[in-house]
Amino acid sequence: MAVDFVPLGSPGCGKGTASKLIAATRGIPHISTGDMLRALDRDSDLGRRVFALIDDGDFVTDELAAEMVADRLSEPDAQAGVVLDGFPRTLAQLPIYDELCARLGRTPVFVELVVPEAVTIERLHHRALTEGRADDTPEVILKRLGVYKELTLPMVVALREAKRLHQIDARVAPEAVAAAMLAIGPADLTPGL
Ligand code: ADP
């Protein structure tokens, strides 16, 4: 049975960095929906539609995200588990993912990387200077934080209320965040967390 690490948290919480470390440590793929979308050809039909959304900080449709992930999880290298970074991301994507897990025999471990908002904003501005992502301008960063609160936070709250969520303090170094995530197993979820 495949166990998937599913990091959650606001933009800038460090889930991309922690995901890469976990994937490298465990020898499993890091599946980032953001990276998959950014890898599309900007000049293709789909690319034009996708970049018009993500460059402005808006989400792509739940259907597109779900289809991309379903295809990727069906590949041979995903069968021993993956780090799934960026999906599910809305209340509507959660049951789609649950159904996918049931169908493909996968067990998700949802982990929220908890960081104060001031820290995430600082990290995003730093990334803007070093990586030059089109969605890391000051206006789009604010927009993405708003979209996170509006569309993703309700899903995180639902997972917490269903006692399906692990939470870790992610103010520490990426290696420590990854180590805290790796210490969690699917059986570790304690009621009341
Ligand atoms: P962040 O670092 O802000 O978490 P990502 O690299 O994970 O950003 O994703 C970048 C963008 O890709 C998002 O702002 C969104 O537009 C799009 N995206 C990624 N995953 C999804 C998803 N599951 N559903 C809808 N849109 C998504």
Residues whose N, C-alpha, C, O or C-beta is under 5 A from the ligand:
A	BS01	ADP	P11 G12 T33 G34 D35 L37 I54 G57 D58 F59 V60 T61 A65 D85 G86 F87 P88 R89
